[in-house]
Amino acid sequence: MTTPQKRRKVESQPRLKLYYFDIKGKGEPIRLMAAYAGLELEDFRISDRSHFTKMKENGELPFGQLPLLEVEVVDGTKHAIPQSAAILRYVSKLAGLYPADDWIAAAKVDAALDQETDAFIGPTVVSYTTRFGIVFDDATKKASIELIQKETIMPRHLERRHRKFA
């Protein structure tokens, strides 16, 4: 059995505030990475849809989406970082967990992270059809999710990931 990697505690870190819905979704990998890295993260969970809508209307969400990481640096300047992959890369770099001097290793980390996007694009489109301008009846939606999750896309991506990291 291998021993788990010792958590790295960042001595001085900016204030980190994660905005996401009150679900696991795209926010959970960010929460887990921050916990693993020993970073303090304020986890602001939005349970009221009107709060999210207000944030969009006020221009607080650069791409009109969540998750969003607000980073407040020492001088009080706040930066908004959208997109879960960008947030994960930032958090891992902040904690010293991202390869800094080995570009090949960094590219492999990026590839693993980007593969998650490929694996979940099908379920995302089927789950949020109107967001993508697609209309499915309930039976078609259910059949598509079943096909994606159990028969085609997810098994293929998970098998490739398993071979790569096993």
Backbone torsions as a table, in degrees:
resi	resn	phi	psi	omega
1	MET	NA	135.9	177.5
2	THR	-87.6	150.9	177.8
3	THR	-86.2	143.9	-179.8
4	PRO	-66.5	150.0	178.7
5	GLN	-62.3	136.4	177.9
6	LYS	-63.2	134.4	177.9
7	ARG	-65.2	139.9	179.4
8	ARG	-97.5	122.2	177.3
9	LYS	-98.8	119.3	178.5
10	VAL	-78.1	124.6	-176.0
11	GLU	-68.0	-41.7	179.8
12	SER	-132.0	116.7	-178.0
13	GLN	-129.4	154.7	173.1
14	PRO	-70.5	164.2	175.7
15	ARG	-75.4	128.7	-177.9
16	LEU	-115.3	128.0	177.7
17	LYS	-131.0	117.5	179.8
18	LEU	-95.2	127.3	174.1
19	TYR	-105.8	121.5	175.3
20	TYR	-157.9	167.6	178.8
21	PHE	-68.3	165.9	-178.7
22	ASP	-82.9	55.5	176.5
23	ILE	-143.2	171.1	177.2
24	LYS	-72.3	-68.3	175.2
25	GLY	41.1	-138.7	-178.6
26	LYS	-73.6	-13.9	179.3
27	GLY	-79.5	-28.2	-173.5
28	GLU	-64.1	-44.3	176.9
29	PRO	-59.1	-33.6	178.6
30	ILE	-68.7	-44.6	177.5
31	ARG	-59.9	-44.3	-179.1
32	LEU	-65.8	-42.4	179.5
33	MET	-62.5	-44.1	179.3
34	ALA	-63.0	-42.3	178.9
35	ALA	-64.7	-45.6	178.9
36	TYR	-58.9	-40.7	-176.8
37	ALA	-80.0	-8.7	-179.1
38	GLY	77.2	24.7	-180.0
39	LEU	-91.9	144.8	173.8
40	GLU	-81.9	130.1	-177.3
41	LEU	-137.1	121.2	172.4
42	GLU	-81.0	122.0	-173.8
43	ASP	-102.9	94.2	-178.1
44	PHE	-92.5	109.3	-176.3
45	ARG	-101.3	124.9	-178.0
46	ILE	-93.4	115.7	179.5
47	SER	-107.8	-14.2	-179.2
48	ASP	-104.8	114.4	-177.2
49	ARG	-55.2	-32.3	-178.8
50	SER	-66.1	-29.7	176.6
51	HIS	-65.5	-43.6	177.7
52	PHE	-62.0	-46.1	179.5
53	THR	-60.0	-41.4	178.9
54	LYS	-63.5	-42.0	177.5
55	MET	-60.3	-41.6	178.1
56	LYS	-63.8	-47.6	-177.4
57	GLU	-64.9	-32.8	-179.8
58	ASN	-81.5	-2.7	179.5
59	GLY	76.8	18.5	-179.5
60	GLU	-77.2	-17.2	-178.8
61	LEU	-109.4	105.9	-174.5
62	PRO	-51.2	-37.5	-180.0
63	PHE	-112.0	10.5	-179.9
64	GLY	71.6	20.5	-174.9
65	GLN	-135.5	164.7	169.3
66	LEU	-116.3	153.8	11.2
67	PRO	-79.6	160.7	175.1
68	LEU	-137.6	132.1	174.6
69	LEU	-107.6	122.2	174.6
70	GLU	-96.1	125.3	-178.6
71	VAL	-115.7	119.8	176.8
72	GLU	-108.6	116.2	-177.4
73	VAL	-87.3	175.5	-171.8
74	VAL	-52.6	-39.7	-177.3
75	ASP	-80.3	3.2	178.6
76	GLY	92.5	-4.8	178.2
77	THR	-67.7	135.7	179.0
78	LYS	-109.2	138.2	177.8
79	HIS	-123.2	137.9	177.8
80	ALA	-103.7	120.9	178.7
81	ILE	-112.5	112.1	177.1
82	PRO	-92.1	173.0	174.3
83	GLN	75.3	123.1	-173.6
84	SER	-60.5	-40.4	-179.0
85	ALA	-65.9	-41.4	178.0
86	ALA	-64.4	-39.3	178.8
87	ILE	-65.0	-45.2	179.2
88	LEU	-61.8	-41.4	177.6
89	ARG	-63.4	-43.5	179.8
90	TYR	-61.4	-48.9	-178.3
91	VAL	-61.7	-42.1	-179.8
92	SER	-68.3	-35.3	176.3
93	LYS	-68.4	-41.9	178.8
94	LEU	-58.4	-38.4	-177.6
95	ALA	-86.7	-2.8	-179.3
96	GLY	77.5	22.6	-178.2
97	LEU	-100.5	-5.0	-178.3
98	TYR	-101.6	133.8	-178.5
99	PRO	-58.9	117.9	-176.2
100	ALA	-90.5	-35.8	-173.6
101	ASP	-112.0	-4.3	-178.2
102	ASP	-113.7	96.0	-175.0
103	TRP	-66.4	-30.0	177.3
104	ILE	-67.7	-46.6	177.7
105	ALA	-61.8	-40.7	178.4
106	ALA	-62.7	-41.1	178.7
107	ALA	-64.8	-36.0	177.9
108	LYS	-68.0	-38.4	175.0
109	VAL	-62.4	-46.6	179.1
110	ASP	-60.3	-40.8	-179.9
111	ALA	-62.5	-42.7	178.7
112	ALA	-63.6	-41.5	179.0
113	LEU	-67.1	-43.0	179.9
114	ASP	-69.1	-28.2	177.9
115	GLN	-64.0	-31.8	176.6
116	GLU	-60.5	-40.7	178.4
117	THR	-61.8	-45.5	178.8
118	ASP	-61.4	-42.5	-176.9
119	ALA	-65.2	-34.8	-173.2
120	PHE	-101.8	1.7	-179.0
121	ILE	-67.0	-39.2	178.1
122	GLY	-61.3	-55.0	178.0
123	PRO	-59.5	-33.8	179.8
124	THR	-66.9	-47.1	-179.2
125	VAL	-62.9	-43.8	-178.8
126	VAL	-68.1	-35.2	-179.3
127	SER	-74.6	-30.9	-177.1
128	TYR	-122.8	56.6	-172.3
129	THR	-57.5	-44.9	-175.6
130	THR	-65.3	-29.4	177.3
131	ARG	-62.4	-28.9	-178.1
132	PHE	-103.7	10.7	177.4
133	GLY	73.0	26.9	-179.2
134	ILE	-117.5	141.4	177.5
135	VAL	-122.7	120.7	175.7
136	PHE	-118.5	144.3	169.1
137	ASP	-76.1	166.7	-174.5
138	ASP	-59.3	-39.2	-179.2
139	ALA	-65.9	-42.4	178.6
140	THR	-65.9	-41.7	178.9
141	LYS	-61.1	-46.9	179.9
142	LYS	-62.6	-43.9	179.4
143	ALA	-64.4	-39.2	179.8
144	SER	-65.9	-44.0	178.7
145	ILE	-61.8	-44.3	178.5
146	GLU	-59.1	-46.2	-179.9
147	LEU	-62.4	-47.0	-178.6
148	ILE	-64.7	-47.3	-173.2
149	GLN	-76.0	-36.2	-171.3
150	LYS	-110.6	-20.8	-171.5
151	GLU	-117.4	-30.0	-171.7
152	THR	-127.0	-86.0	-165.9
153	ILE	-64.6	-54.1	-177.6
154	MET	-62.3	-47.3	177.9
155	PRO	-57.9	-40.3	179.9
156	ARG	-63.6	-47.7	179.8
157	HIS	-65.5	-41.3	-179.4
158	LEU	-67.2	-37.2	177.0
159	GLU	-64.2	-43.5	178.2
160	ARG	-63.5	-42.2	178.5
161	ARG	-64.5	-41.4	179.6
162	HIS	-61.9	-45.2	178.0
163	ARG	-61.9	-37.5	-177.2
164	LYS	-70.1	-39.0	-171.9
165	PHE	-110.5	-0.2	-179.4
166	ALA	-74.8	NA	NA
